[in-house]
Structure formats: structure tokens, C-alpha cells
Amino acid sequence: MKHELATSAKQILLSNDRNGYTVPTDGLYPYQWNWDSVFVALGFAQFDRNRAWREIEILFESQWDNGMQPHIIFHQVDPNYFPGPSVWQTNQPNKHTSGITQPPVAASIVRQLWESGEASEQARMEALYPKLMAWHDWFATYRDPMDNGLVMTTHPWETGRDNSPEWDLPMSGVDTSQVGEYSRRDLNQVDQSMRPTHEQYDQYLAMVFFGRDCGWDQDEIVKNGPFRVLDVGMSLILLRANQDLLAMAQALGFEEDCKKLQARITKTQIGIDFLWNENIGAYCSYDLIAQRSSDSLSNASFLAFYADVGSPLQRQKLTQHLLRIKDTVSYLLPSCDPASEHYNHILYWRGPIWAVVSYMVGLGLIEQGETKLGNQVMLDTMAVIEAGNFYESFSPDTGEGTGGKQFSWSAAIWLHLNAQRDTFTLQDEPKAK
């Protein structure tokens, strides 16, 4: 059975391969997505190391001159996708991309590839290093408005958690009066009950139009954009990525970069408490326009372990949430707290399990000594991918697949975790005498 699953997962990656880069799934997402591709590299690494590196190398060929790594690369025209390059109008020389970014997981995955590979692969890490550093510099320059190391996002699509309840309040103030008519082609591929609403799509497009109309001027977007939120997910992912980039800088002997990165790490480690919501007992995103917390517990809140932050009491509260949720659902880790009024087990980021976030949370729990709980997340992630047949996301209640079929990052995460399956045990470790 496991051999058949491995064959299926490998075939999904190969069938979604577009001569060096991977689409998330055929039809629904016909381009190269930023953090999708980075996670996909973990899957390719199980059977084709060169192809794993190439995935990330091709991604960074479209990096902007200011250091931003866009969230979509439009390698070829596909009229069946909306909004395409004609809507974004980023006007980058020899680059056809969207105008926003995505969670900066690349440095963390590049470190994994480098440390797990042959000595000859170091040259590929060295070639990617300055591009990774430039992207992290971009975050520090444009997306740290409070100078406390927390990432401000200017569009829900940047966070990867498009319709999370975290964004309900910030999006409610977005003016959609100038959006006009358009055709959503995603609904030709996926049932509407699993996708963001028409009203939310109007809001997404209004934010895109704001960026387009100001020529993607980052200063204007971060000062006056209609959506400005400190995202707990991107903040914690960037903190971890800075730690991983620091390890590479140390290996390469880049002393000045080491000092810069260590200063950023320390700043975020201190600044992250700004996002701690004592009433919720978790790190929550924060609306800078309304100046209030989202009061929302999501799967991103548990990335605190992945980033190695939180006092013993804060971590205890987070693990209590996980244990409570574990007793509520069939599989960990839902994207929205099942106790929330917004929870819907099949509606995109308002309930379904997303393997990539679960993987990061599980890894962080294991690294921080919450081994049994981390192993549970990893085993549940593999189990729900198997039950849901490699869909885009999965119901925490039933295990059914939701969203797109034959999904690259679900296949990739399964391949990566399956290679370590025997290390994930739920047996209690023997107590010391």
C-alpha cells in the first residue's frame, strides 16, 4: 500500500512538472506559486535531488530587483486563470509576475536540502544565498513598520491563508466600488462551498487594483494600502527563515550578514509578544488600521514552536489548545479553531487541514520537545493525505479531500514525511529512574 502511495505521489509531481517548475495542480493553478514550489522541492528530493534544487532556482529567476520574491510567476499565458498578468500589470523587465509576495519559507527548505545533500550541492546553496538574503532584506526594509521584526502583509493572498477569519475585520473596510464585473474561473474547477465568497474576491481584487494603480510603489502600499495587518504566520516563518539563513551565513563566513541576521532574530524574538493575545491564549494577527487583534486562533498560531518563541507559560497554553482541538476532530491540524463560530471543515482556510502548515507545526513541536504531540501532527498529516487522496486540503472531521485534486504540495509533504515515518511514534518515552 505504501509503495502504491509513493508511486502515486511521485506521479503527481511529475505530471505537474512544467519543464523545471511545478504547478500546484493542473487547471486550477496553472502557474508557479512561491511557497508551493519551495515545499514541492522536499518531495522531489526523495527521488531527484537535481530537480529539487532546480524548482527553487527557477523560482528565484523571477525575483524583483528590489529583492521581493513574487507569489506567482506567469511563465506562460493561460487564459483560463484569473487574475492573470494583464490584471496585475507589474511591468517588471523580462518578468511576468504578481505584485505581492508569500510566506518566506525558502531559506528554511534550502538549508534542509543543503544539509541533507552531498558536498557538491553546497555550490547551489551558495548561489541561492544572496537571493535569499535580498528577499529577507526586502522584508526588513518594507514590511516592518513598527521596527519590531513583525511582518506587515498588504494582501491576504500574501499570507497563504486567503480567507482565514483573521482577515474578516481588516477586509471589511476595503472599498470594492470600482472592481467591476469579472469571471471567476476557479469555480469551474472547485465547488463554490470550498472557495472564498464573491464578496471576498471583490475585496481581493480591490487590493490588487490599489497596488496596480500606484505602480506597485511599496512605500505607498505600506503607508496607505487598504489592507495592513501584522501576520502571525509570516512573522513566525520569517523568524525561522532568518535563523536558517544565519546558519548558512555562518557556514559561508559572511560575518556582516551574521550580525545583521542575528539582530533581526533578536528583534523579532522580543517583538513577537506584541501579537500575544492573553484573552485567547495564543499569538494572533493584528490589524494595523483598526489597531486591534484578530482574536483568532489559527493553525499559524502554532508556528510559535517552529520559530522557537514563547515563554514556558505561553507554550503551555498553546499545547493546551492543541490537546483540546485533538479531542474535537478526527485529524490534526485544522486551519481554524473548531470552537470558533467561523469554523467550516471544508471551506478553504476556515477549517480544512493544509499539509504544509501542519508539517511546519509538527516539526516545531518535535524540535521543542513536544515530541508526542508533534508526532501526532505528522502522523495525522500523512493519514489525512492518504484518506483524502492527495487533494489540496482536507477535512479535519471526515478526512475527505477539499479543493483541487492531484495537488503537488500534498504529494510532496507525504513523500517527505513517509521517508521518516518510522521515527514518528506515539509511545511515551521511558521516564528516567
RODO-2510 file (C-alpha; in nm, 4 decimals, decimal comma):
residues 433
     n   res          X          Y          Z
     1     m     0,0000     0,0000     0,0000
     2     k     0,2763     0,2465     0,0956
     3     h     0,4603     0,1617    -0,2276
     4     e     0,1462     0,2379    -0,4298
     5     l     0,1014     0,5693    -0,2472
     6     a     0,4648     0,6609    -0,3097
     7     t     0,4194     0,5842    -0,6788
     8     s     0,1055     0,7997    -0,6915
     9     a     0,2722     1,0894    -0,5087
    10     k     0,5743     1,0783    -0,7374
    11     q     0,3496     1,0685    -1,0435
    12     i     0,1596     1,3765    -0,9249
    13     l     0,4817     1,5749    -0,9071
    14     l     0,5940     1,4513    -1,2480
    15     s     0,2575     1,5222    -1,4097
    16     n     0,2536     1,8751    -1,2658
    17     d     0,6099     1,9383    -1,3847
    18     r     0,6373     2,2090    -1,6490
    19     n     0,9973     2,1614    -1,7627
    20     g     1,1698     2,2636    -1,4413
    21     y     0,8965     2,4205    -1,2327
    22     t     0,5812     2,2689    -1,0871
    23     v     0,2234     2,3931    -1,0989
    24     p     0,0215     2,3287    -0,7804
    25     t    -0,2347     2,1303    -0,9814
    26     d    -0,3351     2,1133    -1,3448
    27     g    -0,6156     2,3524    -1,4426
    28     l    -0,6942     2,5310    -1,1161
    29     y    -0,3476     2,6814    -1,0658
    30     p    -0,1575     2,6775    -1,3981
    31     y     0,1460     2,8828    -1,2886
    32     q     0,4359     2,8619    -1,0439
    33     w     0,3483     2,9637    -0,6898
    34     n     0,6174     3,0783    -0,4481
    35     w     0,5771     2,8732    -0,1311
    36     d     0,4160     2,5831    -0,3172
    37     s     0,7332     2,5361    -0,5190
    38     v     0,9586     2,5548    -0,2161
    39     f     0,7671     2,2778    -0,0384
    40     v     0,7486     2,0765    -0,3603
    41     a     1,1289     2,0627    -0,3551
    42     l     1,1067     1,8454    -0,0414
    43     g     0,9119     1,5880    -0,2399
    44     f     1,1401     1,5880    -0,5427
    45     a     1,4380     1,5472    -0,3087
    46     q     1,3153     1,1949    -0,2306
    47     f     1,3872     1,0759    -0,5846
    48     d     1,5578     1,3547    -0,7853
    49     r     1,7928     1,5877    -0,5977
    50     n     1,8781     1,7941    -0,9051
    51     r     1,5103     1,8526    -0,9791
    52     a     1,4520     1,9630    -0,6185
    53     w     1,7176     2,2329    -0,6453
    54     r     1,6011     2,3348    -0,9909
    55     e     1,2494     2,4057    -0,8616
    56     i     1,3796     2,6757    -0,6284
    57     e     1,6398     2,8076    -0,8706
    58     i     1,3788     2,8704    -1,1395
    59     l     1,1538     3,0392    -0,8831
    60     f     1,4230     3,2920    -0,7940
    61     e     1,4983     3,3730    -1,1564
    62     s     1,1902     3,5991    -1,1364
    63     q     1,2952     3,7853    -0,8228
    64     w     1,2410     4,1614    -0,8463
    65     d     1,5378     4,3978    -0,8433
    66     n     1,4268     4,5326    -0,5046
    67     g     1,4568     4,1810    -0,3583
    68     m     1,0897     4,0835    -0,3456
    69     q     1,0117     3,7274    -0,4481
    70     p     0,6613     3,7366    -0,6036
    71     h     0,3884     3,4927    -0,5134
    72     i     0,3047     3,3902    -0,8720
    73     i     0,5356     3,3520    -1,1714
    74     f     0,3469     3,3658    -1,5028
    75     h     0,5826     3,1566    -1,7137
    76     q     0,3329     3,1233    -1,9980
    77     v    -0,0051     3,2698    -2,0852
    78     d    -0,3076     3,0741    -1,9670
    79     p    -0,6405     3,2498    -2,0378
    80     n    -0,8205     3,0112    -1,8032
    81     y    -0,6697     3,1704    -1,4909
    82     f    -0,7915     3,4889    -1,3242
    83     p    -0,6391     3,7274    -1,2263
    84     g    -0,3587     3,6824    -1,4738
    85     p    -0,0644     3,9076    -1,5695
    86     s    -0,2841     4,1513    -1,7608
    87     v    -0,4644     4,2297    -1,4350
    88     w    -0,1549     4,2622    -1,2168
    89     q     0,0408     4,4799    -1,4638
    90     t     0,3619     4,4707    -1,2619
    91     n     0,5698     4,5783    -1,5636
    92     q     0,8898     4,4145    -1,4426
    93     p     1,1615     4,3877    -1,7109
    94     n     1,1602     4,0362    -1,8548
    95     k     0,9485     3,9123    -1,5646
    96     h     0,5784     3,8310    -1,5632
    97     t     0,4681     3,8054    -1,2020
    98     s     0,2121     3,9091    -0,9455
    99     g     0,2855     4,2189    -0,7357
   100     i     0,2834     4,0648    -0,3879
   101     t     0,4923     3,8073    -0,2038
   102     q     0,4233     3,4930     0,0027
   103     p     0,5495     3,3326     0,3273
   104     p     0,9311     3,3249     0,3151
   105     v     0,9904     2,9537     0,3722
   106     a     1,2604     2,9287     0,1047
   107     a     1,5658     2,9752     0,3291
   108     s     1,4449     2,7019     0,5635
   109     i     1,3952     2,4494     0,2829
   110     v     1,7216     2,5444     0,1116
   111     r     1,9000     2,4748     0,4404
   112     q     1,7334     2,1331     0,4582
   113     l     1,8381     2,0481     0,1039
   114     w     2,1923     2,1655     0,1676
   115     e     2,2392     1,9797     0,4949
   116     s     2,0837     1,6573     0,3638
   117     g     2,2739     1,6570     0,0351
   118     e     2,6192     1,5750    -0,0961
   119     a     2,9101     1,8157    -0,0563
   120     s     2,8808     1,9011    -0,4252
   121     e     2,5382     2,0548    -0,3611
   122     q     2,6820     2,3349    -0,1478
   123     a     2,7525     2,5363    -0,4625
   124     r     2,3782     2,5503    -0,5285
   125     m     2,3111     2,6779    -0,1776
   126     e     2,5844     2,9389    -0,2249
   127     a     2,4257     3,0587    -0,5498
   128     l     2,0830     3,0939    -0,3856
   129     y     2,2141     3,2571    -0,0681
   130     p     2,2393     3,6187    -0,1962
   131     k     1,8891     3,5954    -0,3423
   132     l     1,7517     3,4700    -0,0132
   133     m     1,9328     3,7471     0,1699
   134     a     1,7957     4,0081    -0,0702
   135     w     1,4413     3,8844    -0,0070
   136     h     1,4900     3,8987     0,3687
   137     d     1,6366     4,2493     0,3297
   138     w     1,3190     4,3455     0,1418
   139     f     1,1036     4,2324     0,4322
   140     a     1,3166     4,4324     0,6746
   141     t     1,3028     4,7430     0,4533
   142     y     0,9352     4,7473     0,3548
   143     r     0,7383     4,5180     0,5819
   144     d     0,8461     4,6062     0,9369
   145     p     0,6531     4,9296     1,0028
   146     m     0,6816     4,9092     1,3814
   147     d     1,0538     4,8226     1,3724
   148     n     0,9862     4,5238     1,5955
   149     g     1,0599     4,2425     1,3496
   150     l     0,6958     4,1619     1,2737
   151     v     0,5808     4,1242     0,9128
   152     m     0,3095     4,3501     0,7788
   153     t     0,1102     4,1918     0,4979
   154     t    -0,0753     4,4002     0,2400
   155     h    -0,2968     4,1278     0,0928
   156     p    -0,4478     3,8063     0,2370
   157     w    -0,3034     3,6153    -0,0590
   158     e     0,0443     3,7006     0,0684
   159     t    -0,0172     3,5085     0,3887
   160     g    -0,1221     3,1931     0,2032
   161     r    -0,4273     3,1748     0,4317
   162     d    -0,6556     3,3589     0,1893
   163     n    -0,9934     3,3591     0,3649
   164     s    -0,8912     3,2955     0,7241
   165     p    -1,1284     3,4536     0,9808
   166     e    -0,8240     3,6596     1,0843
   167     w    -0,8879     3,8809     0,7820
   168     d    -1,2625     3,9344     0,8216
   169     l    -1,2331     4,2649     1,0072
   170     p    -0,9412     4,4096     0,8035
   171     m    -1,1128     4,3201     0,4765
   172     s    -1,4451     4,4723     0,5806
   173     g    -1,3064     4,8218     0,5251
   174     v    -1,1834     4,7592     0,1699
   175     d    -1,3677     4,9706    -0,0908
   176     t    -1,4873     4,7452    -0,3732
   177     s    -1,6958     5,0010    -0,5616
   178     q    -1,4528     5,0212    -0,8538
   179     v    -1,3921     4,6491    -0,9024
   180     g    -1,6486     4,5961    -1,1775
   181     e    -1,7500     4,2696    -1,3420
   182     y    -1,5214     3,9698    -1,3830
   183     s    -1,5412     3,5927    -1,4243
   184     r    -1,4057     3,3608    -1,1530
   185     r    -1,2601     3,0612    -1,3278
   186     d    -1,1749     2,8830    -1,0034
   187     l    -1,5426     2,7951    -0,9639
   188     n    -1,5263     2,5937    -1,2870
   189     q    -1,2784     2,3636    -1,1115
   190     v    -1,3911     2,3502    -0,7474
   191     d    -1,7287     2,3555    -0,5737
   192     q    -1,8189     2,7041    -0,4502
   193     s    -1,8757     2,5697    -0,0976
   194     m    -1,4994     2,5157    -0,0736
   195     r    -1,3882     2,8560    -0,2064
   196     p    -1,3876     3,2206    -0,0880
   197     t    -1,7097     3,4143    -0,1428
   198     h    -1,7765     3,6601    -0,4246
   199     e    -1,7631     3,9463    -0,1746
   200     q    -1,4192     3,8329    -0,0571
   201     y    -1,2979     3,8074    -0,4160
   202     d    -1,4135     4,1654    -0,4776
   203     q    -1,2032     4,2698    -0,1812
   204     y    -0,9009     4,0723    -0,3006
   205     l    -0,9219     4,2387    -0,6417
   206     a    -0,9644     4,5863    -0,4931
   207     m    -0,6334     4,5367    -0,3124
   208     v    -0,4687     4,4214    -0,6354
   209     f    -0,6039     4,7272    -0,8169
   210     f    -0,4662     4,9575    -0,5463
   211     g    -0,1178     4,8154    -0,5989
   212     r    -0,1509     4,8269    -0,9774
   213     d    -0,2779     5,1858    -0,9787
   214     c     0,0171     5,3111    -0,7728
   215     g     0,2653     5,1244    -0,9929
   216     w     0,3422     4,8783    -0,7129
   217     d     0,5120     5,1544    -0,5164
   218     q     0,5984     4,9744    -0,1924
   219     d     0,6143     5,2929     0,0141
   220     e     0,2636     5,3900    -0,0970
   221     i     0,1237     5,0407    -0,0404
   222     v     0,2626     5,0026     0,3102
   223     k     0,1553     5,3522     0,4160
   224     n    -0,1861     5,3828     0,2539
   225     g    -0,2898     5,0399     0,1296
   226     p    -0,6424     4,9227     0,2182
   227     f    -0,5169     4,6115     0,3994
   228     r    -0,2332     4,6387     0,6521
   229     v    -0,2035     4,3554     0,9019
   230     l     0,0758     4,2150     1,1150
   231     d     0,0523     3,8486     1,0191
   232     v     0,1431     3,5973     1,2870
   233     g     0,2170     3,3314     1,0241
   234     m     0,4570     3,5313     0,8080
   235     s     0,6255     3,6792     1,1158
   236     l     0,6998     3,3381     1,2657
   237     i     0,8008     3,1847     0,9324
   238     l     1,0403     3,4736     0,8640
   239     l     1,1897     3,4390     1,2122
   240     r     1,2606     3,0722     1,1466
   241     a     1,3905     3,1533     0,7976
   242     n     1,6282     3,4145     0,9416
   243     q     1,7605     3,1519     1,1824
   244     d     1,8179     2,9107     0,8955
   245     l     1,9737     3,1786     0,6761
   246     l     2,2058     3,2636     0,9667
   247     a     2,3272     2,9021     0,9720
   248     m     2,4143     2,9324     0,6029
   249     a     2,5838     3,2697     0,6526
   250     q     2,7956     3,1223     0,9316
   251     a     2,8983     2,8281     0,7147
   252     l     2,9954     3,0673     0,4354
   253     g     3,1871     3,3000     0,6679
   254     f     2,9786     3,6112     0,5969
   255     e     3,0388     3,7937     0,9240
   256     e     2,8464     4,1127     0,8443
   257     d     2,5434     3,9160     0,7305
   258     c     2,5648     3,7123     1,0503
   259     k     2,5485     4,0282     1,2601
   260     k     2,2568     4,1645     1,0567
   261     l     2,0617     3,8411     1,0778
   262     q     2,1249     3,7931     1,4480
   263     a     1,9999     4,1464     1,5153
   264     r     1,6809     4,0737     1,3189
   265     i     1,6278     3,7464     1,5023
   266     t     1,6646     3,9130     1,8412
   267     k     1,4304     4,1943     1,7401
   268     t     1,1555     3,9515     1,6385
   269     q     1,2053     3,7307     1,9432
   270     i     1,1339     4,0361     2,1572
   271     g     0,8709     4,1908     1,9302
   272     i     0,6584     3,8776     1,8909
   273     d     0,4960     3,9354     2,2293
   274     f     0,3079     4,2243     2,0677
   275     l     0,0977     3,9572     1,8951
   276     w     0,0289     3,7573     2,2113
   277     n    -0,3414     3,7744     2,2933
   278     e    -0,3891     3,6880     2,6588
   279     n    -0,7655     3,6502     2,6230
   280     i    -0,7196     3,3889     2,3517
   281     g    -0,4038     3,2374     2,4985
   282     a    -0,2229     3,2442     2,1653
   283     y    -0,0339     3,4570     1,9149
   284     c    -0,2867     3,6310     1,6879
   285     s    -0,2591     3,8566     1,3837
   286     y    -0,3107     4,2304     1,4362
   287     d    -0,4969     4,4843     1,2215
   288     l    -0,2789     4,7967     1,1998
   289     i    -0,5585     5,0122     1,0555
   290     a    -0,8164     4,9283     1,3237
   291     q    -0,5400     4,8805     1,5821
   292     r    -0,6802     4,5622     1,7283
   293     s    -0,6019     4,1925     1,7493
   294     s    -0,7821     3,9462     1,5260
   295     d    -0,8812     3,7499     1,8381
   296     s    -0,8475     3,4468     1,6129
   297     l    -0,6688     3,1186     1,6804
   298     s    -0,5499     2,9594     1,3561
   299     n    -0,3016     2,6897     1,2591
   300     a    -0,0485     2,9715     1,2108
   301     s    -0,0608     3,0467     1,5841
   302     f     0,1151     2,7161     1,6496
   303     l     0,4120     2,8136     1,4318
   304     a     0,5487     2,9587     1,7569
   305     f     0,7167     2,6214     1,8125
   306     y     0,8634     2,6247     1,4601
   307     a     1,0111     2,9690     1,5277
   308     d     1,1214     2,8754     1,8824
   309     v     0,9411     3,1546     2,0677
   310     g     0,7166     3,1785     2,3709
   311     s     0,7658     3,1578     2,7453
   312     p     0,7005     2,8237     2,9201
   313     l     0,3542     2,9517     3,0181
   314     q     0,2738     3,0675     2,6646
   315     r     0,3818     2,7328     2,5206
   316     q     0,1728     2,5545     2,7812
   317     k    -0,1343     2,7478     2,6708
   318     l    -0,0640     2,6647     2,3074
   319     t    -0,0250     2,2940     2,3792
   320     q    -0,3491     2,3026     2,5791
   321     h    -0,5233     2,4408     2,2711
   322     l    -0,3744     2,1610     2,0598
   323     l    -0,4844     1,8924     2,3039
   324     r    -0,8343     2,0399     2,3156
   325     i    -0,8544     2,0519     1,9360
   326     k    -0,7165     1,6970     1,9111
   327     d    -1,0126     1,5731     2,1166
   328     t    -1,2556     1,7589     1,8878
   329     v    -1,1508     1,6489     1,5379
   330     s    -1,0517     1,3246     1,3685
   331     y    -0,7245     1,4633     1,2311
   332     l    -0,4870     1,7433     1,3292
   333     l    -0,4344     2,0287     1,2410
   334     p    -0,7413     2,2298     1,1321
   335     s    -0,6727     2,5765     0,9944
   336     c    -0,9384     2,7328     1,2189
   337     d    -1,0267     2,6553     1,5790
   338     p    -1,3209     2,4099     1,5709
   339     a    -1,4669     2,6013     1,8671
   340     s    -1,4919     2,9163     1,6543
   341     e    -1,8228     3,0282     1,5074
   342     h    -1,6371     3,0660     1,1767
   343     y    -1,5261     2,7010     1,1590
   344     n    -1,6256     2,5120     0,8443
   345     h    -1,4480     2,1811     0,7857
   346     i    -1,4483     2,2095     0,4031
   347     l    -1,4182     2,5868     0,3456
   348     y    -1,0630     2,6661     0,2367
   349     w    -0,8722     2,8282     0,5288
   350     r    -1,1692     2,8324     0,7657
   351     g    -1,1256     2,4736     0,8800
   352     p    -0,9535     2,2316     0,6395
   353     i    -0,6101     2,0857     0,7079
   354     w    -0,3253     2,2197     0,4954
   355     a    -0,0322     1,9798     0,4911
   356     v     0,2390     2,2425     0,4600
   357     v     0,1396     2,4339     0,7736
   358     s     0,0824     2,1106     0,9650
   359     y     0,4310     1,9970     0,8622
   360     m     0,5926     2,3131     0,9974
   361     v     0,3931     2,2961     1,3209
   362     g     0,4739     1,9276     1,3685
   363     l     0,8432     1,9883     1,3045
   364     g     0,8489     2,2754     1,5520
   365     l     0,6760     2,0730     1,8233
   366     i     0,9262     1,7891     1,7841
   367     e     1,2226     2,0273     1,7889
   368     q     1,0965     2,1980     2,1037
   369     g     1,0487     1,8761     2,2990
   370     e     0,6727     1,8315     2,2472
   371     t     0,7620     1,5092     2,0696
   372     k     0,4457     1,3046     2,1164
   373     l     0,2189     1,5897     2,0098
   374     g     0,4463     1,6725     1,7156
   375     n     0,4483     1,3103     1,6051
   376     q     0,0681     1,3089     1,6252
   377     v     0,0529     1,6062     1,3889
   378     m     0,2926     1,4354     1,1461
   379     l     0,1078     1,1022     1,1527
   380     d    -0,2303     1,2729     1,1154
   381     t    -0,0959     1,4735     0,8222
   382     m     0,0136     1,1585     0,6412
   383     a    -0,3088     0,9779     0,7315
   384     v    -0,5384     1,2537     0,6086
   385     i    -0,3435     1,2913     0,2830
   386     e    -0,3852     0,9172     0,2300
   387     a    -0,7566     0,9310     0,3205
   388     g    -0,8150     1,2368     0,1020
   389     n    -0,6168     1,1120    -0,1988
   390     f    -0,3651     1,3977    -0,2349
   391     y    -0,6156     1,6816    -0,2601
   392     e    -0,5296     2,0465    -0,1941
   393     s    -0,6566     2,0364     0,1653
   394     f    -0,8585     1,8013     0,3850
   395     s    -1,1494     1,7946     0,6257
   396     p    -1,0296     1,7518     0,9861
   397     d    -1,3626     1,5846     1,0619
   398     t    -1,4046     1,3318     0,7819
   399     g    -1,0668     1,3216     0,6075
   400     e    -1,2262     1,3956     0,2704
   401     g    -1,0201     1,5899     0,0212
   402     t    -1,1188     1,9504    -0,0463
   403     g    -1,0185     2,1985    -0,3178
   404     g    -0,8004     2,0941    -0,6100
   405     k    -0,7137     1,7351    -0,6997
   406     q    -0,3721     1,5764    -0,7583
   407     f    -0,2066     1,8523    -0,5582
   408     s     0,1702     1,8941    -0,5717
   409     w     0,2436     2,0076    -0,2188
   410     s     0,0274     1,7389    -0,0603
   411     a     0,2181     1,4768    -0,2604
   412     a     0,5499     1,6374    -0,1721
   413     i     0,4830     1,6596     0,2015
   414     w     0,3619     1,2986     0,2052
   415     l     0,6801     1,1802     0,0304
   416     h     0,8976     1,3786     0,2694
   417     l     0,7188     1,2538     0,5827
   418     n     0,6845     0,8977     0,4590
   419     a     1,0631     0,8751     0,4369
   420     q     1,0693     0,9410     0,8137
   421     r     0,7538     0,7503     0,9060
   422     d     0,9258     0,5092     1,1462
   423     t     1,0540     0,7980     1,3596
   424     f     0,7046     0,9221     1,4428
   425     t     0,5906     0,7203     1,7424
   426     l     0,3062     0,7898     1,9829
   427     q     0,4577     0,5752     2,2574
   428     d     0,5529     0,7579     2,5731
   429     e     0,9267     0,7748     2,6228
   430     p     1,0515     0,5840     2,9293
   431     k     1,0934     0,8050     3,2323
   432     a     1,4397     0,8400     3,3792
   433     k     1,4940     0,6481     3,7007
***
